Amino acid sequence: FEALWAYGKQNLGKQKGIRGIDPKKILSWSDKPLVVPLLKAVAADPAVGTLACRASRALLVFCGDAPPSALGSKTAAEQAARSETSLPRFILMTGRTERKVRDELWCQAVRQVTRHPRPGAGELRGWQLIYLMAVTFLPTNELLMPLRRWVADRAMSAGRSAPGHASYDPCAEMAALVGARLRTGAAAATRGIVPPDAEILSALSRPQSAAPFCQTLDELMWRQRRGA
């Protein structure tokens, strides 16, 4: 994680309740929505900063780390309850259309899955979103290199056991998929458009969704990595 911490030292701003600029604390799981954006450059722009904080609330609610009321809007909460794709679509659309907020969104996603107290639920939800982000938009080159190393560290246990085994780690498998996309480069990794709802739902349904040959998507992905 050292490369990511070094990036944080240079770019993160102060956060309430954390003394100084401590990337290990700032980029660790929290169930509190951001009041101030994580990155200094984003916080310096009021319009972009407001958008970043809205995305933070959406991310927490999407991962199950905050109630829908945290969205701050009854209409938004009702829409989130009706459609499983509304929150990830909002985050993806924000990153696609607002270049200035892309690194911020990636840092928020890192924060939400790092040391998550519910690795089988909330963390997996976060990794599903990170994969969709990698499909839609990448961070700047300054963040991309440390991000690749961070993802590679999380993917270390991928492929060591099959789905259903006690040691199977679906978050590591998702991290391996994200890492593969980040390694291909911006042109090949991203489409520049937000995936359709059907594709978003497919990414969010793992590992319960049915797949060809009566295997779950996790099983197919594990077999593909093993060359079976």
Wavefront OBJ file of the C-alpha trace (Angstrom):
o trace
v 0.000 0.000 0.000
v 3.032 2.272 0.281
v 2.660 3.801 -3.206
v -0.947 4.694 -2.450
v -0.024 6.206 0.909
v 2.636 8.331 -0.829
v 0.018 9.580 -3.299
v -2.260 10.385 -0.380
v 0.406 12.389 1.425
v 0.688 14.652 -1.611
v -2.977 14.995 -2.532
v -5.309 14.331 0.387
v -6.730 17.141 2.489
v -7.626 17.223 6.156
v -10.629 15.264 7.387
v -12.630 15.867 10.543
v -11.542 13.673 13.449
v -8.191 12.738 11.883
v -5.061 14.517 13.018
v -2.885 15.778 10.182
v -2.713 14.059 6.782
v -2.672 10.349 7.579
v -3.526 8.373 4.408
v -3.846 5.096 6.332
v -6.686 6.586 8.371
v -8.237 8.807 5.713
v -8.357 5.992 3.148
v -9.911 3.462 5.532
v -13.548 2.409 5.772
v -16.038 4.775 7.338
v -19.803 4.845 7.620
v -19.776 8.645 7.712
v -20.469 10.569 4.476
v -17.819 13.073 3.487
v -18.455 16.675 4.460
v -15.267 17.764 2.699
v -13.884 15.926 -0.377
v -10.858 13.707 0.164
v -8.632 15.490 -2.367
v -7.409 19.030 -1.825
v -7.853 19.965 -5.490
v -11.502 18.903 -5.441
v -12.207 20.660 -2.149
v -10.834 23.891 -3.655
v -13.599 23.920 -6.289
v -16.996 24.415 -4.560
v -19.092 23.075 -7.436
v -16.997 19.938 -7.922
v -16.692 19.512 -4.163
v -20.469 19.477 -3.745
v -20.750 16.809 -6.431
v -18.031 14.738 -4.744
v -19.878 14.796 -1.420
v -23.098 13.718 -3.133
v -21.199 10.808 -4.644
v -19.867 9.898 -1.187
v -23.397 9.606 0.177
v -24.454 7.505 -2.806
v -21.460 5.204 -2.332
v -22.181 4.606 1.354
v -25.848 3.863 0.735
v -25.028 1.598 -2.201
v -22.574 -0.439 -0.083
v -25.112 -0.733 2.723
v -22.991 1.386 5.046
v -25.591 4.137 5.462
v -29.408 4.265 5.280
v -31.147 5.730 2.186
v -32.007 8.812 4.249
v -28.294 9.718 4.093
v -28.833 10.725 0.465
v -30.433 13.895 1.828
v -33.341 13.758 -0.578
v -36.611 11.874 -0.217
v -36.862 11.597 -3.997
v -33.345 10.146 -4.300
v -34.020 7.690 -1.452
v -37.239 6.511 -3.106
v -35.507 6.122 -6.456
v -32.701 4.108 -4.854
v -35.284 1.841 -3.236
v -37.042 1.278 -6.567
v -33.979 0.705 -8.742
v -30.801 -1.159 -7.795
v -28.917 0.577 -10.596
v -29.754 4.186 -9.720
v -26.874 4.781 -7.278
v -24.087 3.061 -9.245
v -25.374 4.765 -12.403
v -25.175 8.164 -10.684
v -21.586 7.511 -9.549
v -20.532 6.207 -12.966
v -22.188 9.082 -14.802
v -20.533 11.576 -12.457
v -17.083 10.148 -13.199
v -17.738 9.918 -16.909
v -18.892 13.523 -17.322
v -16.751 15.300 -14.686
v -13.033 14.682 -15.238
v -12.077 16.785 -12.223
v -13.817 14.378 -9.846
v -12.503 11.062 -11.214
v -9.524 10.685 -8.865
v -11.785 11.670 -5.979
v -14.267 8.911 -6.830
v -11.493 6.337 -7.048
v -10.137 7.446 -3.670
v -13.632 7.253 -2.172
v -13.998 3.698 -3.486
v -10.593 2.742 -2.029
v -11.682 4.205 1.301
v -14.914 2.244 1.350
v -13.397 -1.210 0.767
v -10.238 -0.840 2.881
v -10.578 -2.601 6.253
v -14.306 -3.017 5.730
v -15.983 -4.676 8.753
v -18.255 -6.748 6.448
v -15.923 -8.230 3.802
v -18.556 -10.609 2.463
v -21.205 -7.951 1.949
v -20.303 -4.276 1.990
v -16.751 -4.780 0.711
v -17.900 -7.017 -2.138
v -20.468 -4.409 -3.098
v -17.682 -1.846 -3.229
v -15.513 -4.043 -5.460
v -18.418 -4.620 -7.816
v -18.693 -0.847 -8.197
v -14.914 -0.483 -8.636
v -15.082 -2.958 -11.501
v -17.837 -0.904 -13.146
v -15.736 2.230 -12.647
v -12.777 0.549 -14.371
v -15.077 -0.226 -17.287
v -16.325 3.367 -17.491
v -13.461 5.724 -16.539
v -9.909 5.612 -15.209
v -8.097 7.907 -12.780
v -5.275 10.193 -13.871
v -1.849 8.692 -14.478
v -0.656 10.072 -11.150
v -3.121 7.856 -9.286
v -3.228 4.981 -11.765
v 0.198 3.516 -10.932
v -0.265 3.355 -7.126
v -3.825 2.162 -7.692
v -2.585 -0.767 -9.788
v -0.255 -1.837 -6.972
v -3.013 -1.502 -4.369
v -5.405 -3.616 -6.454
v -2.681 -6.227 -7.064
v -2.104 -6.525 -3.314
v -5.820 -7.133 -2.710
v -5.949 -9.728 -5.503
v -3.105 -11.811 -4.059
v -5.417 -14.583 -2.806
v -7.470 -14.800 -6.011
v -7.723 -18.251 -7.560
v -6.352 -20.113 -4.542
v -9.654 -21.866 -3.810
v -12.883 -22.575 -5.660
v -16.219 -20.887 -4.933
v -17.934 -22.571 -2.006
v -14.665 -23.331 -0.242
v -14.211 -21.767 3.195
v -11.144 -19.832 2.055
v -12.688 -18.521 -1.180
v -12.458 -14.722 -1.398
v -14.844 -13.159 -3.947
v -13.420 -9.688 -3.248
v -9.964 -10.889 -4.292
v -11.453 -12.329 -7.475
v -13.097 -8.995 -8.260
v -9.813 -7.213 -7.520
v -8.083 -9.518 -10.016
v -10.603 -8.533 -12.690
v -10.129 -4.852 -11.888
v -6.358 -5.272 -12.034
v -6.579 -6.854 -15.468
v -8.503 -3.854 -16.753
v -6.154 -1.338 -15.169
v -3.163 -3.050 -16.775
v -4.554 -2.842 -20.314
v -4.328 0.959 -20.462
v -6.901 3.693 -20.810
v -7.823 3.132 -24.444
v -8.539 -0.567 -24.114
v -9.767 -0.662 -20.503
v -12.621 1.812 -20.648
v -15.476 2.403 -23.034
v -16.122 6.016 -22.122
v -19.823 5.288 -21.663
v -21.872 4.142 -18.693
v -22.807 0.456 -19.008
v -26.497 -0.325 -19.621
v -28.641 -1.355 -16.653
v -28.559 -5.029 -17.635
v -24.752 -5.046 -17.474
v -24.718 -3.172 -14.179
v -27.149 -5.693 -12.705
v -24.993 -8.549 -13.983
v -21.952 -7.148 -12.169
v -23.995 -6.582 -9.006
v -25.553 -10.043 -8.937
v -22.333 -11.941 -8.290
v -21.930 -14.569 -6.915
v -25.622 -15.548 -6.754
v -26.542 -15.054 -10.390
v -27.019 -18.074 -12.595
v -24.590 -18.621 -15.459
v -24.268 -21.081 -18.365
v -23.727 -24.760 -17.520
v -25.397 -24.270 -14.110
v -22.313 -22.568 -12.691
v -22.242 -19.280 -10.830
v -20.295 -16.402 -12.342
v -17.744 -16.861 -9.548
v -17.184 -20.485 -10.549
v -16.772 -19.613 -14.222
v -14.344 -16.832 -13.384
v -12.326 -19.103 -11.090
v -12.133 -21.855 -13.750
v -11.072 -19.301 -16.363
v -8.242 -18.098 -14.112
v -7.176 -21.721 -13.509
v -7.241 -22.499 -17.232
v -9.911 -25.163 -16.814
l 1 2 3 4 5 6 7 8 9 10 11 12 13 14 15 16 17 18 19 20 21 22 23 24 25 26 27 28 29 30 31 32 33 34 35 36 37 38 39 40 41 42 43 44 45 46 47 48 49 50 51 52 53 54 55 56 57 58 59 60 61 62 63 64 65 66 67 68 69 70 71 72 73 74 75 76 77 78 79 80 81 82 83 84 85 86 87 88 89 90 91 92 93 94 95 96 97 98 99 100 101 102 103 104 105 106 107 108 109 110 111 112 113 114 115 116 117 118 119 120 121 122 123 124 125 126 127 128 129 130 131 132 133 134 135 136 137 138 139 140 141 142 143 144 145 146 147 148 149 150 151 152 153 154 155 156 157 158 159 160 161 162 163 164 165 166 167 168 169 170 171 172 173 174 175 176 177 178 179 180 181 182 183 184 185 186 187 188 189 190 191 192 193 194 195 196 197 198 199 200 201 202 203 204 205 206 207 208 209 210 211 212 213 214 215 216 217 218 219 220 221 222 223 224 225 226 227 228
